[in-house]
Amino acid sequence: MEGNIAEMGKYIGAGLAGIGMGAAGIGVGTIAGNFLAGALRNPAAAQGQTPTLFIGIAFAEALGIFAFLVALLLLFAV
């Protein structure tokens, strides 16, 4: 009985960690959308904010990859 509960907990934990991958997609969309809205309002400042856009996207994607790694570790680690 206890082995089944532990197995269930492993799958539930991996599913919850998988939510982070979806949140990373939402984060990238939010970052890109806000950048586009700001660039359309002030096109002269868009060139200076492009590196900040790429840094924000990189951080959001890194967190998504980290969530994926945690889900894999929960599924396949001992």
mmCIF file of the N, C-alpha and C atoms, coordinates in Angstrom:
data_MODEL
# 
_entry.id   MODEL 
# 
loop_
_atom_site.group_PDB 
_atom_site.id 
_atom_site.type_symbol 
_atom_site.label_atom_id 
_atom_site.label_alt_id 
_atom_site.label_comp_id 
_atom_site.label_asym_id 
_atom_site.label_entity_id 
_atom_site.label_seq_id 
_atom_site.pdbx_PDB_ins_code 
_atom_site.Cartn_x 
_atom_site.Cartn_y 
_atom_site.Cartn_z 
_atom_site.occupancy 
_atom_site.B_iso_or_equiv 
_atom_site.pdbx_formal_charge 
_atom_site.auth_seq_id 
_atom_site.auth_comp_id 
_atom_site.auth_asym_id 
_atom_site.auth_atom_id 
_atom_site.pdbx_PDB_model_num 
ATOM 1   N N  . MET A 1 1  ? 0.822  -1.194 0.000   1.00 0.00 ? 1  MET A N  1 
ATOM 2   C CA . MET A 1 1  ? 0.000  0.000  0.000   1.00 0.00 ? 1  MET A CA 1 
ATOM 3   C C  . MET A 1 1  ? 0.866  1.258  0.000   1.00 0.00 ? 1  MET A C  1 
ATOM 4   N N  . GLU A 1 2  ? 1.923  1.272  0.807   1.00 0.00 ? 2  GLU A N  1 
ATOM 5   C CA . GLU A 1 2  ? 2.761  2.466  0.890   1.00 0.00 ? 2  GLU A CA 1 
ATOM 6   C C  . GLU A 1 2  ? 3.507  2.713  -0.407  1.00 0.00 ? 2  GLU A C  1 
ATOM 7   N N  . GLY A 1 3  ? 3.916  1.651  -1.081  1.00 0.00 ? 3  GLY A N  1 
ATOM 8   C CA . GLY A 1 3  ? 4.609  1.810  -2.356  1.00 0.00 ? 3  GLY A CA 1 
ATOM 9   C C  . GLY A 1 3  ? 3.717  2.475  -3.392  1.00 0.00 ? 3  GLY A C  1 
ATOM 10  N N  . ASN A 1 4  ? 2.445  2.155  -3.385  1.00 0.00 ? 4  ASN A N  1 
ATOM 11  C CA . ASN A 1 4  ? 1.521  2.763  -4.330  1.00 0.00 ? 4  ASN A CA 1 
ATOM 12  C C  . ASN A 1 4  ? 1.317  4.244  -4.046  1.00 0.00 ? 4  ASN A C  1 
ATOM 13  N N  . ILE A 1 5  ? 1.284  4.605  -2.782  1.00 0.00 ? 5  ILE A N  1 
ATOM 14  C CA . ILE A 1 5  ? 1.110  6.006  -2.414  1.00 0.00 ? 5  ILE A CA 1 
ATOM 15  C C  . ILE A 1 5  ? 2.350  6.806  -2.819  1.00 0.00 ? 5  ILE A C  1 
ATOM 16  N N  . ALA A 1 6  ? 3.524  6.224  -2.613  1.00 0.00 ? 6  ALA A N  1 
ATOM 17  C CA . ALA A 1 6  ? 4.759  6.901  -3.003  1.00 0.00 ? 6  ALA A CA 1 
ATOM 18  C C  . ALA A 1 6  ? 4.817  7.065  -4.525  1.00 0.00 ? 6  ALA A C  1 
ATOM 19  N N  . GLU A 1 7  ? 4.379  6.052  -5.240  1.00 0.00 ? 7  GLU A N  1 
ATOM 20  C CA . GLU A 1 7  ? 4.363  6.139  -6.704  1.00 0.00 ? 7  GLU A CA 1 
ATOM 21  C C  . GLU A 1 7  ? 3.379  7.214  -7.169  1.00 0.00 ? 7  GLU A C  1 
ATOM 22  N N  . MET A 1 8  ? 2.231  7.272  -6.525  1.00 0.00 ? 8  MET A N  1 
ATOM 23  C CA . MET A 1 8  ? 1.254  8.305  -6.847  1.00 0.00 ? 8  MET A CA 1 
ATOM 24  C C  . MET A 1 8  ? 1.810  9.691  -6.574  1.00 0.00 ? 8  MET A C  1 
ATOM 25  N N  . GLY A 1 9  ? 2.472  9.847  -5.445  1.00 0.00 ? 9  GLY A N  1 
ATOM 26  C CA . GLY A 1 9  ? 3.051  11.141 -5.090  1.00 0.00 ? 9  GLY A CA 1 
ATOM 27  C C  . GLY A 1 9  ? 4.105  11.585 -6.078  1.00 0.00 ? 9  GLY A C  1 
ATOM 28  N N  . LYS A 1 10 ? 4.852  10.612 -6.606  1.00 0.00 ? 10 LYS A N  1 
ATOM 29  C CA . LYS A 1 10 ? 5.872  10.936 -7.595  1.00 0.00 ? 10 LYS A CA 1 
ATOM 30  C C  . LYS A 1 10 ? 5.229  11.513 -8.851  1.00 0.00 ? 10 LYS A C  1 
ATOM 31  N N  . TYR A 1 11 ? 4.161  10.910 -9.316  1.00 0.00 ? 11 TYR A N  1 
ATOM 32  C CA . TYR A 1 11 ? 3.486  11.391 -10.526 1.00 0.00 ? 11 TYR A CA 1 
ATOM 33  C C  . TYR A 1 11 ? 2.779  12.725 -10.295 1.00 0.00 ? 11 TYR A C  1 
ATOM 34  N N  . ILE A 1 12 ? 2.196  12.884 -9.125  1.00 0.00 ? 12 ILE A N  1 
ATOM 35  C CA . ILE A 1 12 ? 1.540  14.162 -8.807  1.00 0.00 ? 12 ILE A CA 1 
ATOM 36  C C  . ILE A 1 12 ? 2.574  15.274 -8.739  1.00 0.00 ? 12 ILE A C  1 
ATOM 37  N N  . GLY A 1 13 ? 3.713  15.007 -8.109  1.00 0.00 ? 13 GLY A N  1 
ATOM 38  C CA . GLY A 1 13 ? 4.781  16.002 -8.033  1.00 0.00 ? 13 GLY A CA 1 
ATOM 39  C C  . GLY A 1 13 ? 5.331  16.367 -9.392  1.00 0.00 ? 13 GLY A C  1 
ATOM 40  N N  . ALA A 1 14 ? 5.494  15.381 -10.264 1.00 0.00 ? 14 ALA A N  1 
ATOM 41  C CA . ALA A 1 14 ? 5.981  15.661 -11.612 1.00 0.00 ? 14 ALA A CA 1 
ATOM 42  C C  . ALA A 1 14 ? 4.959  16.479 -12.397 1.00 0.00 ? 14 ALA A C  1 
ATOM 43  N N  . GLY A 1 15 ? 3.697  16.203 -12.205 1.00 0.00 ? 15 GLY A N  1 
ATOM 44  C CA . GLY A 1 15 ? 2.664  16.995 -12.879 1.00 0.00 ? 15 GLY A CA 1 
ATOM 45  C C  . GLY A 1 15 ? 2.635  18.425 -12.400 1.00 0.00 ? 15 GLY A C  1 
ATOM 46  N N  . LEU A 1 16 ? 2.803  18.610 -11.099 1.00 0.00 ? 16 LEU A N  1 
ATOM 47  C CA . LEU A 1 16 ? 2.839  19.967 -10.558 1.00 0.00 ? 16 LEU A CA 1 
ATOM 48  C C  . LEU A 1 16 ? 4.074  20.715 -11.036 1.00 0.00 ? 16 LEU A C  1 
ATOM 49  N N  . ALA A 1 17 ? 5.200  20.019 -11.155 1.00 0.00 ? 17 ALA A N  1 
ATOM 50  C CA . ALA A 1 17 ? 6.410  20.661 -11.680 1.00 0.00 ? 17 ALA A CA 1 
ATOM 51  C C  . ALA A 1 17 ? 6.229  21.008 -13.153 1.00 0.00 ? 17 ALA A C  1 
ATOM 52  N N  . GLY A 1 18 ? 5.423  20.228 -13.855 1.00 0.00 ? 18 GLY A N  1 
ATOM 53  C CA . GLY A 1 18 ? 5.144  20.515 -15.259 1.00 0.00 ? 18 GLY A CA 1 
ATOM 54  C C  . GLY A 1 18 ? 4.360  21.796 -15.469 1.00 0.00 ? 18 GLY A C  1 
ATOM 55  N N  . ILE A 1 19 ? 3.669  22.254 -14.453 1.00 0.00 ? 19 ILE A N  1 
ATOM 56  C CA . ILE A 1 19 ? 2.946  23.524 -14.561 1.00 0.00 ? 19 ILE A CA 1 
ATOM 57  C C  . ILE A 1 19 ? 3.921  24.661 -14.829 1.00 0.00 ? 19 ILE A C  1 
ATOM 58  N N  . GLY A 1 20 ? 5.130  24.550 -14.307 1.00 0.00 ? 20 GLY A N  1 
ATOM 59  C CA . GLY A 1 20 ? 6.145  25.571 -14.523 1.00 0.00 ? 20 GLY A CA 1 
ATOM 60  C C  . GLY A 1 20 ? 6.506  25.744 -15.983 1.00 0.00 ? 20 GLY A C  1 
ATOM 61  N N  . MET A 1 21 ? 6.407  24.667 -16.757 1.00 0.00 ? 21 MET A N  1 
ATOM 62  C CA . MET A 1 21 ? 6.699  24.783 -18.195 1.00 0.00 ? 21 MET A CA 1 
ATOM 63  C C  . MET A 1 21 ? 5.639  25.626 -18.886 1.00 0.00 ? 21 MET A C  1 
ATOM 64  N N  . GLY A 1 22 ? 4.387  25.452 -18.520 1.00 0.00 ? 22 GLY A N  1 
ATOM 65  C CA . GLY A 1 22 ? 3.330  26.288 -19.076 1.00 0.00 ? 22 GLY A CA 1 
ATOM 66  C C  . GLY A 1 22 ? 3.443  27.726 -18.621 1.00 0.00 ? 22 GLY A C  1 
ATOM 67  N N  . ALA A 1 23 ? 3.848  27.905 -17.370 1.00 0.00 ? 23 ALA A N  1 
ATOM 68  C CA . ALA A 1 23 ? 4.028  29.260 -16.854 1.00 0.00 ? 23 ALA A CA 1 
ATOM 69  C C  . ALA A 1 23 ? 5.163  29.977 -17.573 1.00 0.00 ? 23 ALA A C  1 
ATOM 70  N N  . ALA A 1 24 ? 6.176  29.233 -18.000 1.00 0.00 ? 24 ALA A N  1 
ATOM 71  C CA . ALA A 1 24 ? 7.275  29.848 -18.754 1.00 0.00 ? 24 ALA A CA 1 
ATOM 72  C C  . ALA A 1 24 ? 6.772  30.359 -20.100 1.00 0.00 ? 24 ALA A C  1 
ATOM 73  N N  . GLY A 1 25 ? 5.896  29.604 -20.739 1.00 0.00 ? 25 GLY A N  1 
ATOM 74  C CA . GLY A 1 25 ? 5.303  30.068 -21.994 1.00 0.00 ? 25 GLY A CA 1 
ATOM 75  C C  . GLY A 1 25 ? 4.468  31.319 -21.801 1.00 0.00 ? 25 GLY A C  1 
ATOM 76  N N  . ILE A 1 26 ? 3.722  31.358 -20.726 1.00 0.00 ? 26 ILE A N  1 
ATOM 77  C CA . ILE A 1 26 ? 2.936  32.552 -20.420 1.00 0.00 ? 26 ILE A CA 1 
ATOM 78  C C  . ILE A 1 26 ? 3.852  33.736 -20.155 1.00 0.00 ? 26 ILE A C  1 
ATOM 79  N N  . GLY A 1 27 ? 4.957  33.482 -19.449 1.00 0.00 ? 27 GLY A N  1 
ATOM 80  C CA . GLY A 1 27 ? 5.906  34.550 -19.151 1.00 0.00 ? 27 GLY A CA 1 
ATOM 81  C C  . GLY A 1 27 ? 6.551  35.122 -20.396 1.00 0.00 ? 27 GLY A C  1 
ATOM 82  N N  . VAL A 1 28 ? 6.935  34.247 -21.322 1.00 0.00 ? 28 VAL A N  1 
ATOM 83  C CA . VAL A 1 28 ? 7.538  34.724 -22.575 1.00 0.00 ? 28 VAL A CA 1 
ATOM 84  C C  . VAL A 1 28 ? 6.525  35.540 -23.371 1.00 0.00 ? 28 VAL A C  1 
ATOM 85  N N  . GLY A 1 29 ? 5.294  35.093 -23.420 1.00 0.00 ? 29 GLY A N  1 
ATOM 86  C CA . GLY A 1 29 ? 4.262  35.842 -24.126 1.00 0.00 ? 29 GLY A CA 1 
ATOM 87  C C  . GLY A 1 29 ? 4.007  37.203 -23.508 1.00 0.00 ? 29 GLY A C  1 
ATOM 88  N N  . THR A 1 30 ? 4.010  37.256 -22.195 1.00 0.00 ? 30 THR A N  1 
ATOM 89  C CA . THR A 1 30 ? 3.800  38.528 -21.505 1.00 0.00 ? 30 THR A CA 1 
ATOM 90  C C  . THR A 1 30 ? 4.948  39.491 -21.769 1.00 0.00 ? 30 THR A C  1 
ATOM 91  N N  . ILE A 1 31 ? 6.177  38.972 -21.692 1.00 0.00 ? 31 ILE A N  1 
ATOM 92  C CA . ILE A 1 31 ? 7.347  39.814 -21.929 1.00 0.00 ? 31 ILE A CA 1 
ATOM 93  C C  . ILE A 1 31 ? 7.331  40.363 -23.356 1.00 0.00 ? 31 ILE A C  1 
ATOM 94  N N  . ALA A 1 32 ? 7.103  39.494 -24.322 1.00 0.00 ? 32 ALA A N  1 
ATOM 95  C CA . ALA A 1 32 ? 7.112  39.927 -25.720 1.00 0.00 ? 32 ALA A CA 1 
ATOM 96  C C  . ALA A 1 32 ? 5.954  40.886 -26.004 1.00 0.00 ? 32 ALA A C  1 
ATOM 97  N N  . GLY A 1 33 ? 4.792  40.617 -25.437 1.00 0.00 ? 33 GLY A N  1 
ATOM 98  C CA . GLY A 1 33 ? 3.650  41.496 -25.652 1.00 0.00 ? 33 GLY A CA 1 
ATOM 99  C C  . GLY A 1 33 ? 3.852  42.880 -25.067 1.00 0.00 ? 33 GLY A C  1 
ATOM 100 N N  . ASN A 1 34 ? 4.408  42.924 -23.875 1.00 0.00 ? 34 ASN A N  1 
ATOM 101 C CA . ASN A 1 34 ? 4.662  44.230 -23.260 1.00 0.00 ? 34 ASN A CA 1 
ATOM 102 C C  . ASN A 1 34 ? 5.745  44.998 -24.009 1.00 0.00 ? 34 ASN A C  1 
ATOM 103 N N  . PHE A 1 35 ? 6.750  44.275 -24.497 1.00 0.00 ? 35 PHE A N  1 
ATOM 104 C CA . PHE A 1 35 ? 7.774  44.949 -25.292 1.00 0.00 ? 35 PHE A CA 1 
ATOM 105 C C  . PHE A 1 35 ? 7.173  45.529 -26.569 1.00 0.00 ? 35 PHE A C  1 
ATOM 106 N N  . LEU A 1 36 ? 6.331  44.749 -27.224 1.00 0.00 ? 36 LEU A N  1 
ATOM 107 C CA . LEU A 1 36 ? 5.705  45.219 -28.462 1.00 0.00 ? 36 LEU A CA 1 
ATOM 108 C C  . LEU A 1 36 ? 4.810  46.422 -28.195 1.00 0.00 ? 36 LEU A C  1 
ATOM 109 N N  . ALA A 1 37 ? 4.063  46.391 -27.110 1.00 0.00 ? 37 ALA A N  1 
ATOM 110 C CA . ALA A 1 37 ? 3.200  47.525 -26.780 1.00 0.00 ? 37 ALA A CA 1 
ATOM 111 C C  . ALA A 1 37 ? 4.040  48.777 -26.517 1.00 0.00 ? 37 ALA A C  1 
ATOM 112 N N  . GLY A 1 38 ? 5.139  48.617 -25.790 1.00 0.00 ? 38 GLY A N  1 
ATOM 113 C CA . GLY A 1 38 ? 6.003  49.753 -25.527 1.00 0.00 ? 38 GLY A CA 1 
ATOM 114 C C  . GLY A 1 38 ? 6.715  50.250 -26.777 1.00 0.00 ? 38 GLY A C  1 
ATOM 115 N N  . ALA A 1 39 ? 7.110  49.332 -27.649 1.00 0.00 ? 39 ALA A N  1 
ATOM 116 C CA . ALA A 1 39 ? 7.804  49.719 -28.876 1.00 0.00 ? 39 ALA A CA 1 
ATOM 117 C C  . ALA A 1 39 ? 6.867  50.455 -29.828 1.00 0.00 ? 39 ALA A C  1 
ATOM 118 N N  . LEU A 1 40 ? 5.609  50.082 -29.830 1.00 0.00 ? 40 LEU A N  1 
ATOM 119 C CA . LEU A 1 40 ? 4.655  50.777 -30.695 1.00 0.00 ? 40 LEU A CA 1 
ATOM 120 C C  . LEU A 1 40 ? 4.325  52.172 -30.155 1.00 0.00 ? 40 LEU A C  1 
ATOM 121 N N  . ARG A 1 41 ? 4.389  52.335 -28.846 1.00 0.00 ? 41 ARG A N  1 
ATOM 122 C CA . ARG A 1 41 ? 4.122  53.658 -28.272 1.00 0.00 ? 41 ARG A CA 1 
ATOM 123 C C  . ARG A 1 41 ? 5.312  54.595 -28.431 1.00 0.00 ? 41 ARG A C  1 
ATOM 124 N N  . ASN A 1 42 ? 6.519  54.040 -28.313 1.00 0.00 ? 42 ASN A N  1 
ATOM 125 C CA . ASN A 1 42 ? 7.720  54.863 -28.407 1.00 0.00 ? 42 ASN A CA 1 
ATOM 126 C C  . ASN A 1 42 ? 8.777  54.108 -29.226 1.00 0.00 ? 42 ASN A C  1 
ATOM 127 N N  . PRO A 1 43 ? 8.686  54.185 -30.553 1.00 0.00 ? 43 PRO A N  1 
ATOM 128 C CA . PRO A 1 43 ? 9.614  53.413 -31.396 1.00 0.00 ? 43 PRO A CA 1 
ATOM 129 C C  . PRO A 1 43 ? 11.078 53.804 -31.209 1.00 0.00 ? 43 PRO A C  1 
ATOM 130 N N  . ALA A 1 44 ? 11.349 55.039 -30.792 1.00 0.00 ? 44 ALA A N  1 
ATOM 131 C CA . ALA A 1 44 ? 12.735 55.471 -30.630 1.00 0.00 ? 44 ALA A CA 1 
ATOM 132 C C  . ALA A 1 44 ? 13.413 54.738 -29.465 1.00 0.00 ? 44 ALA A C  1 
ATOM 133 N N  . ALA A 1 45 ? 12.663 54.354 -28.454 1.00 0.00 ? 45 ALA A N  1 
ATOM 134 C CA . ALA A 1 45 ? 13.243 53.682 -27.289 1.00 0.00 ? 45 ALA A CA 1 
ATOM 135 C C  . ALA A 1 45 ? 13.315 52.169 -27.465 1.00 0.00 ? 45 ALA A C  1 
ATOM 136 N N  . ALA A 1 46 ? 12.696 51.639 -28.504 1.00 0.00 ? 46 ALA A N  1 
ATOM 137 C CA . ALA A 1 46 ? 12.641 50.192 -28.686 1.00 0.00 ? 46 ALA A CA 1 
ATOM 138 C C  . ALA A 1 46 ? 14.033 49.604 -28.910 1.00 0.00 ? 46 ALA A C  1 
ATOM 139 N N  . GLN A 1 47 ? 14.875 50.298 -29.634 1.00 0.00 ? 47 GLN A N  1 
ATOM 140 C CA . GLN A 1 47 ? 16.217 49.788 -29.915 1.00 0.00 ? 47 GLN A CA 1 
ATOM 141 C C  . GLN A 1 47 ? 17.028 49.617 -28.634 1.00 0.00 ? 47 GLN A C  1 
ATOM 142 N N  . GLY A 1 48 ? 16.879 50.519 -27.702 1.00 0.00 ? 48 GLY A N  1 
ATOM 143 C CA . GLY A 1 48 ? 17.621 50.432 -26.454 1.00 0.00 ? 48 GLY A CA 1 
ATOM 144 C C  . GLY A 1 48 ? 17.101 49.373 -25.506 1.00 0.00 ? 48 GLY A C  1 
ATOM 145 N N  . GLN A 1 49 ? 15.851 48.939 -25.683 1.00 0.00 ? 49 GLN A N  1 
ATOM 146 C CA . GLN A 1 49 ? 15.262 47.951 -24.788 1.00 0.00 ? 49 GLN A CA 1 
ATOM 147 C C  . GLN A 1 49 ? 15.318 46.530 -25.334 1.00 0.00 ? 49 GLN A C  1 
ATOM 148 N N  . THR A 1 50 ? 15.834 46.354 -26.542 1.00 0.00 ? 50 THR A N  1 
ATOM 149 C CA . THR A 1 50 ? 15.899 45.018 -27.139 1.00 0.00 ? 50 THR A CA 1 
ATOM 150 C C  . THR A 1 50 ? 16.765 44.058 -26.315 1.00 0.00 ? 50 THR A C  1 
ATOM 151 N N  . PRO A 1 51 ? 17.944 44.461 -25.821 1.00 0.00 ? 51 PRO A N  1 
ATOM 152 C CA . PRO A 1 51 ? 18.704 43.521 -24.975 1.00 0.00 ? 51 PRO A CA 1 
ATOM 153 C C  . PRO A 1 51 ? 17.951 43.111 -23.715 1.00 0.00 ? 51 PRO A C  1 
ATOM 154 N N  . THR A 1 52 ? 17.200 44.022 -23.134 1.00 0.00 ? 52 THR A N  1 
ATOM 155 C CA . THR A 1 52 ? 16.402 43.693 -21.956 1.00 0.00 ? 52 THR A CA 1 
ATOM 156 C C  . THR A 1 52 ? 15.322 42.674 -22.305 1.00 0.00 ? 52 THR A C  1 
ATOM 157 N N  . LEU A 1 53 ? 14.752 42.792 -23.498 1.00 0.00 ? 53 LEU A N  1 
ATOM 158 C CA . LEU A 1 53 ? 13.764 41.816 -23.963 1.00 0.00 ? 53 LEU A CA 1 
ATOM 159 C C  . LEU A 1 53 ? 14.373 40.423 -24.018 1.00 0.00 ? 53 LEU A C  1 
ATOM 160 N N  . PHE A 1 54 ? 15.552 40.314 -24.610 1.00 0.00 ? 54 PHE A N  1 
ATOM 161 C CA . PHE A 1 54 ? 16.188 39.002 -24.747 1.00 0.00 ? 54 PHE A CA 1 
ATOM 162 C C  . PHE A 1 54 ? 16.595 38.424 -23.396 1.00 0.00 ? 54 PHE A C  1 
ATOM 163 N N  . ILE A 1 55 ? 17.026 39.264 -22.476 1.00 0.00 ? 55 ILE A N  1 
ATOM 164 C CA . ILE A 1 55 ? 17.379 38.785 -21.138 1.00 0.00 ? 55 ILE A CA 1 
ATOM 165 C C  . ILE A 1 55 ? 16.131 38.270 -20.419 1.00 0.00 ? 55 ILE A C  1 
ATOM 166 N N  . GLY A 1 56 ? 15.023 38.990 -20.536 1.00 0.00 ? 56 GLY A N  1 
ATOM 167 C CA . GLY A 1 56 ? 13.775 38.547 -19.910 1.00 0.00 ? 56 GLY A CA 1 
ATOM 168 C C  . GLY A 1 56 ? 13.277 37.240 -20.482 1.00 0.00 ? 56 GLY A C  1 
ATOM 169 N N  . ILE A 1 57 ? 13.351 37.093 -21.803 1.00 0.00 ? 57 ILE A N  1 
ATOM 170 C CA . ILE A 1 57 ? 12.930 35.839 -22.435 1.00 0.00 ? 57 ILE A CA 1 
ATOM 171 C C  . ILE A 1 57 ? 13.841 34.698 -21.997 1.00 0.00 ? 57 ILE A C  1 
ATOM 172 N N  . ALA A 1 58 ? 15.141 34.965 -21.909 1.00 0.00 ? 58 ALA A N  1 
ATOM 173 C CA . ALA A 1 58 ? 16.084 33.921 -21.494 1.00 0.00 ? 58 ALA A CA 1 
ATOM 174 C C  . ALA A 1 58 ? 15.802 33.458 -20.064 1.00 0.00 ? 58 ALA A C  1 
ATOM 175 N N  . PHE A 1 59 ? 15.510 34.393 -19.155 1.00 0.00 ? 59 PHE A N  1 
ATOM 176 C CA . PHE A 1 59 ? 15.198 34.013 -17.783 1.00 0.00 ? 59 PHE A CA 1 
ATOM 177 C C  . PHE A 1 59 ? 13.913 33.194 -17.713 1.00 0.00 ? 59 PHE A C  1 
ATOM 178 N N  . ALA A 1 60 ? 12.899 33.594 -18.455 1.00 0.00 ? 60 ALA A N  1 
ATOM 179 C CA . ALA A 1 60 ? 11.632 32.859 -18.436 1.00 0.00 ? 60 ALA A CA 1 
ATOM 180 C C  . ALA A 1 60 ? 11.825 31.447 -18.997 1.00 0.00 ? 60 ALA A C  1 
ATOM 181 N N  . GLU A 1 61 ? 12.571 31.313 -20.079 1.00 0.00 ? 61 GLU A N  1 
ATOM 182 C CA . GLU A 1 61 ? 12.817 29.995 -20.644 1.00 0.00 ? 61 GLU A CA 1 
ATOM 183 C C  . GLU A 1 61 ? 13.678 29.147 -19.727 1.00 0.00 ? 61 GLU A C  1 
ATOM 184 N N  . ALA A 1 62 ? 14.647 29.762 -19.053 1.00 0.00 ? 62 ALA A N  1 
ATOM 185 C CA . ALA A 1 62 ? 15.491 29.009 -18.121 1.00 0.00 ? 62 ALA A CA 1 
ATOM 186 C C  . ALA A 1 62 ? 14.655 28.433 -16.979 1.00 0.00 ? 62 ALA A C  1 
ATOM 187 N N  . LEU A 1 63 ? 13.690 29.193 -16.494 1.00 0.00 ? 63 LEU A N  1 
ATOM 188 C CA . LEU A 1 63 ? 12.820 28.675 -15.441 1.00 0.00 ? 63 LEU A CA 1 
ATOM 189 C C  . LEU A 1 63 ? 11.938 27.539 -15.957 1.00 0.00 ? 63 LEU A C  1 
ATOM 190 N N  . GLY A 1 64 ? 11.509 27.620 -17.212 1.00 0.00 ? 64 GLY A N  1 
ATOM 191 C CA . GLY A 1 64 ? 10.742 26.527 -17.805 1.00 0.00 ? 64 GLY A CA 1 
ATOM 192 C C  . GLY A 1 64 ? 11.570 25.265 -17.943 1.00 0.00 ? 64 GLY A C  1 
ATOM 193 N N  . ILE A 1 65 ? 12.826 25.416 -18.353 1.00 0.00 ? 65 ILE A N  1 
ATOM 194 C CA . ILE A 1 65 ? 13.710 24.260 -18.469 1.00 0.00 ? 65 ILE A CA 1 
ATOM 195 C C  . ILE A 1 65 ? 14.004 23.680 -17.087 1.00 0.00 ? 65 ILE A C  1 
ATOM 196 N N  . PHE A 1 66 ? 14.162 24.542 -16.096 1.00 0.00 ? 66 PHE A N  1 
ATOM 197 C CA . PHE A 1 66 ? 14.378 24.069 -14.730 1.00 0.00 ? 66 PHE A CA 1 
ATOM 198 C C  . PHE A 1 66 ? 13.167 23.273 -14.232 1.00 0.00 ? 66 PHE A C  1 
ATOM 199 N N  . ALA A 1 67 ? 11.964 23.742 -14.528 1.00 0.00 ? 67 ALA A N  1 
ATOM 200 C CA . ALA A 1 67 ? 10.756 23.011 -14.127 1.00 0.00 ? 67 ALA A CA 1 
ATOM 201 C C  . ALA A 1 67 ? 10.696 21.658 -14.822 1.00 0.00 ? 67 ALA A C  1 
ATOM 202 N N  . PHE A 1 68 ? 11.088 21.616 -16.087 1.00 0.00 ? 68 PHE A N  1 
ATOM 203 C CA . PHE A 1 68 ? 11.124 20.347 -16.823 1.00 0.00 ? 68 PHE A CA 1 
ATOM 204 C C  . PHE A 1 68 ? 12.134 19.391 -16.191 1.00 0.00 ? 68 PHE A C  1 
ATOM 205 N N  . LEU A 1 69 ? 13.290 19.915 -15.801 1.00 0.00 ? 69 LEU A N  1 
ATOM 206 C CA . LEU A 1 69 ? 14.313 19.092 -15.159 1.00 0.00 ? 69 LEU A CA 1 
ATOM 207 C C  . LEU A 1 69 ? 13.811 18.536 -13.830 1.00 0.00 ? 69 LEU A C  1 
ATOM 208 N N  . VAL A 1 70 ? 13.131 19.345 -13.051 1.00 0.00 ? 70 VAL A N  1 
ATOM 209 C CA . VAL A 1 70 ? 12.591 18.875 -11.777 1.00 0.00 ? 70 VAL A CA 1 
ATOM 210 C C  . VAL A 1 70 ? 11.557 17.779 -12.010 1.00 0.00 ? 70 VAL A C  1 
ATOM 211 N N  . ALA A 1 71 ? 10.716 17.951 -13.034 1.00 0.00 ? 71 ALA A N  1 
ATOM 212 C CA . ALA A 1 71 ? 9.719  16.918 -13.340 1.00 0.00 ? 71 ALA A CA 1 
ATOM 213 C C  . ALA A 1 71 ? 10.399 15.612 -13.741 1.00 0.00 ? 71 ALA A C  1 
ATOM 214 N N  . LEU A 1 72 ? 11.446 15.692 -14.558 1.00 0.00 ? 72 LEU A N  1 
ATOM 215 C CA . LEU A 1 72 ? 12.157 14.463 -14.948 1.00 0.00 ? 72 LEU A CA 1 
ATOM 216 C C  . LEU A 1 72 ? 12.849 13.814 -13.757 1.00 0.00 ? 72 LEU A C  1 
ATOM 217 N N  . LEU A 1 73 ? 13.431 14.630 -12.887 1.00 0.00 ? 73 LEU A N  1 
ATOM 218 C CA . LEU A 1 73 ? 14.077 14.069 -11.707 1.00 0.00 ? 73 LEU A CA 1 
ATOM 219 C C  . LEU A 1 73 ? 13.066 13.380 -10.797 1.00 0.00 ? 73 LEU A C  1 
ATOM 220 N N  . LEU A 1 74 ? 11.896 13.946 -10.671 1.00 0.00 ? 74 LEU A N  1 
ATOM 221 C CA . LEU A 1 74 ? 10.871 13.304 -9.843  1.00 0.00 ? 74 LEU A CA 1 
ATOM 222 C C  . LEU A 1 74 ? 10.399 11.993 -10.448 1.00 0.00 ? 74 LEU A C  1 
ATOM 223 N N  . LEU A 1 75 ? 10.336 11.934 -11.762 1.00 0.00 ? 75 LEU A N  1 
ATOM 224 C CA . LEU A 1 75 ? 9.854  10.721 -12.405 1.00 0.00 ? 75 LEU A CA 1 
ATOM 225 C C  . LEU A 1 75 ? 10.902 9.599  -12.431 1.00 0.00 ? 75 LEU A C  1 
ATOM 226 N N  . PHE A 1 76 ? 12.146 9.954  -12.734 1.00 0.00 ? 76 PHE A N  1 
ATOM 227 C CA . PHE A 1 76 ? 13.118 8.907  -13.029 1.00 0.00 ? 76 PHE A CA 1 
ATOM 228 C C  . PHE A 1 76 ? 14.216 8.743  -11.979 1.00 0.00 ? 76 PHE A C  1 
ATOM 229 N N  . ALA A 1 77 ? 14.300 9.628  -10.996 1.00 0.00 ? 77 ALA A N  1 
ATOM 230 C CA . ALA A 1 77 ? 15.286 9.434  -9.933  1.00 0.00 ? 77 ALA A CA 1 
ATOM 231 C C  . ALA A 1 77 ? 14.741 8.408  -8.939  1.00 0.00 ? 77 ALA A C  1 
ATOM 232 N N  . VAL A 1 78 ? 15.581 7.899  -8.158  1.00 0.00 ? 78 VAL A N  1 
ATOM 233 C CA . VAL A 1 78 ? 15.242 6.813  -7.223  1.00 0.00 ? 78 VAL A CA 1 
ATOM 234 C C  . VAL A 1 78 ? 14.038 7.159  -6.419  1.00 0.00 ? 78 VAL A C  1 
# 
